[in-house]
Amino acid sequence: MNNPIVIWFFGLSGSGKSTLSNLLLQRLKDNGISVVTIDGDQLRKGINQDLGFSSEDRMENIRRSAEIAKLLLENHQVVLASFITPEEAHREKVREILGSTVRFVFVDADLKMCQSRDVKGLYQNVSQGTLNNFTGISAPFDRPTQVDLLIDTNEQSTDQCLDQIVQTFFTKE
């Protein structure tokens, strides 16, 4: 691969963003591609731990994350970024920072499917009233108007999704 890219996975919590990113990481490494992942959960434990979940804090979370992706990209890394990125304005900020190097992958799953995959217990916390401003329930998620690839994890297996990503972004024409 001559020109590294950023693949920005986004969607609701539980849609499969991190799962697909981690599987793609391994596949690309197995093929000799220099690749790194950055994930919203990881960054919120460190560099973004001072941010909450207001619209403004979410924007700052995405801005910082895109800047990190840009630094990695400038060091010739393929970057796999996994962030909910709930508002169209957030995705526009990513485009502004990363320009033509970013490819958006909308990992689409309906709310019921996301709730069934709730490994972190977040949806349960929302239903118990202990978690507020939760994307897709008490905070907005803007369905995208422009993406490079839509992955439907309701209908497709993980392997099918992964194959679709590889064919779209990593197969030579």
Backbone torsions as a table, in degrees:
resi	resn	phi	psi	omega
1	MET	NA	121.0	-177.6
2	ASN	-78.7	-42.8	-176.1
3	ASN	-116.9	107.9	177.8
4	PRO	-59.5	152.1	179.5
5	ILE	-131.2	166.3	171.4
6	VAL	-109.5	123.3	171.9
7	ILE	-101.4	114.8	-174.5
8	TRP	-102.6	101.4	176.9
9	PHE	-81.7	130.2	177.1
10	PHE	-143.2	154.9	-178.6
11	GLY	159.0	-178.9	-178.7
12	LEU	-64.2	158.9	172.5
13	SER	-60.0	128.7	-179.3
14	GLY	91.0	1.9	-178.4
15	SER	-75.2	-23.9	179.3
16	GLY	117.8	11.7	-177.5
17	LYS	-57.2	-56.0	-176.5
18	SER	-67.3	-37.7	177.8
19	THR	-59.1	-49.8	-179.5
20	LEU	-65.6	-41.1	179.6
21	SER	-61.3	-45.0	-179.5
22	ASN	-66.8	-38.3	176.9
23	LEU	-67.7	-40.3	177.9
24	LEU	-65.7	-39.4	176.4
25	LEU	-53.0	-49.4	-177.9
26	GLN	-65.5	-42.0	-179.4
27	ARG	-63.4	-43.1	-180.0
28	LEU	-67.2	-41.9	177.4
29	LYS	-60.6	-41.3	178.7
30	ASP	-61.2	-24.1	179.5
31	ASN	-99.8	14.9	174.3
32	GLY	78.1	16.4	-179.5
33	ILE	-92.8	132.8	178.2
34	SER	-77.2	113.5	-170.5
35	VAL	-143.1	148.6	178.0
36	VAL	-141.2	151.5	175.3
37	THR	-110.7	147.8	166.7
38	ILE	-130.5	141.1	-171.0
39	ASP	-135.2	141.2	-178.7
40	GLY	-56.3	-42.5	179.6
41	ASP	-62.4	-41.8	179.6
42	GLN	-63.3	-46.9	-176.2
43	LEU	-69.5	-29.8	178.5
44	ARG	-72.4	-15.8	175.4
45	LYS	-84.4	-14.3	-176.3
46	GLY	-129.0	-99.9	-171.8
47	ILE	-59.6	-27.4	-178.3
48	ASN	-108.5	18.2	-177.0
49	GLN	-67.3	-17.3	179.8
50	ASP	-84.1	0.4	-175.9
51	LEU	-103.0	143.1	175.1
52	GLY	-96.3	-147.6	-175.2
53	PHE	-124.6	20.8	171.7
54	SER	-68.6	165.5	178.5
55	SER	-59.0	-39.5	-180.0
56	GLU	-66.5	-43.8	179.2
57	ASP	-67.0	-37.1	176.8
58	ARG	-63.2	-40.3	178.3
59	MET	-62.3	-43.9	179.5
60	GLU	-65.8	-38.6	175.8
61	ASN	-57.9	-46.8	-179.4
62	ILE	-69.0	-40.5	179.2
63	ARG	-60.4	-49.7	179.1
64	ARG	-60.4	-42.7	-178.1
65	SER	-64.5	-40.7	177.7
66	ALA	-66.6	-36.7	177.1
67	GLU	-65.1	-38.9	175.4
68	ILE	-63.1	-44.8	177.9
69	ALA	-58.6	-40.3	179.7
70	LYS	-62.9	-42.9	177.7
71	LEU	-61.3	-43.4	179.1
72	LEU	-65.1	-41.7	178.4
73	LEU	-60.6	-42.7	179.0
74	GLU	-64.8	-17.1	175.8
75	ASN	-101.1	25.3	170.8
76	HIS	65.4	32.6	176.3
77	GLN	-101.3	138.9	162.5
78	VAL	-75.1	131.2	-176.4
79	VAL	-113.9	127.8	174.2
80	LEU	-108.8	109.7	-175.3
81	ALA	-109.7	130.1	-179.3
82	SER	-121.6	108.0	-177.9
83	PHE	-144.5	141.9	179.0
84	ILE	-56.0	-44.0	176.9
85	THR	47.6	64.5	-165.9
86	PRO	-73.0	-27.6	-174.5
87	GLU	-108.3	147.9	177.9
88	GLU	-58.5	-35.0	177.9
89	ALA	-61.8	-34.1	177.4
90	HIS	-66.3	-42.0	179.6
91	ARG	-67.4	-34.1	175.7
92	GLU	-65.0	-37.5	177.9
93	LYS	-63.7	-41.3	177.4
94	VAL	-61.3	-44.7	178.2
95	ARG	-60.8	-40.6	-179.6
96	GLU	-61.8	-41.0	-177.0
97	ILE	-78.9	-42.3	-171.4
98	LEU	-100.7	-14.2	176.3
99	GLY	56.2	-136.1	-173.8
100	SER	-75.9	-1.3	-179.6
101	THR	-85.0	-11.6	-175.6
102	VAL	-96.3	140.2	173.9
103	ARG	-123.4	122.8	-178.8
104	PHE	-92.4	127.8	175.6
105	VAL	-117.0	111.2	176.8
106	PHE	-85.4	113.5	178.5
107	VAL	-92.9	102.1	-170.8
108	ASP	-99.2	127.3	172.2
109	ALA	-149.0	142.1	-179.8
110	ASP	-72.7	163.3	-174.7
111	LEU	-57.5	-40.3	-179.6
112	LYS	-61.5	-42.8	178.0
113	MET	-64.7	-44.6	178.7
114	CYS	-60.1	-41.7	179.1
115	GLN	-64.5	-34.9	179.8
116	SER	-71.0	-19.6	179.5
117	ARG	-100.7	18.2	-170.6
118	ASP	-72.2	71.2	-176.5
119	VAL	-68.4	-23.4	-178.5
120	LYS	-92.1	-6.9	-179.8
121	GLY	75.4	16.4	-176.2
122	LEU	-68.8	-44.8	-179.5
123	TYR	-65.1	-33.7	176.7
124	GLN	-65.3	-41.9	177.8
125	ASN	-62.5	-38.4	177.7
126	VAL	-63.3	-45.8	-178.0
127	SER	-66.3	-25.0	177.8
128	GLN	-88.8	-3.6	177.9
129	GLY	79.9	14.7	-178.8
130	THR	-97.6	-1.1	179.5
131	LEU	-136.5	122.2	-179.3
132	ASN	-109.6	170.8	178.8
133	ASN	54.0	45.2	-177.7
134	PHE	-95.5	122.7	-174.9
135	THR	-57.6	130.7	177.9
136	GLY	93.6	-13.8	179.3
137	ILE	-122.7	-68.6	-178.6
138	SER	-107.8	1.0	173.6
139	ALA	-134.2	147.8	-172.8
140	PRO	-71.4	152.8	166.5
141	PHE	-131.2	113.8	179.5
142	ASP	-82.1	118.2	174.4
143	ARG	-61.9	138.3	-173.6
144	PRO	-70.2	148.3	175.6
145	THR	-100.7	-18.3	-176.5
146	GLN	-146.1	117.3	176.2
147	VAL	-138.6	160.5	175.7
148	ASP	-87.4	-26.3	179.7
149	LEU	-157.3	135.0	173.4
150	LEU	-108.7	125.3	177.9
151	ILE	-112.1	123.4	-180.0
152	ASP	-100.5	100.0	-178.1
153	THR	-82.8	-3.1	170.9
154	ASN	-70.5	-40.9	-169.5
155	GLU	-104.6	-24.6	-174.5
156	GLN	-106.1	146.5	174.2
157	SER	-71.9	164.3	177.5
158	THR	-58.4	-43.3	179.3
159	ASP	-62.5	-41.4	177.7
160	GLN	-62.6	-42.6	178.8
161	CYS	-62.5	-46.2	-179.4
162	LEU	-62.0	-44.6	177.8
163	ASP	-59.7	-40.2	179.5
164	GLN	-63.3	-41.0	179.2
165	ILE	-65.3	-47.4	-178.8
166	VAL	-61.9	-44.8	-179.8
167	GLN	-63.9	-35.8	-177.6
168	THR	-74.0	-40.6	-170.1
169	PHE	-112.9	-15.8	-171.7
170	PHE	-128.4	3.8	177.1
171	THR	-94.1	128.0	179.4
172	LYS	-70.4	140.2	-179.4
173	GLU	-85.4	NA	NA
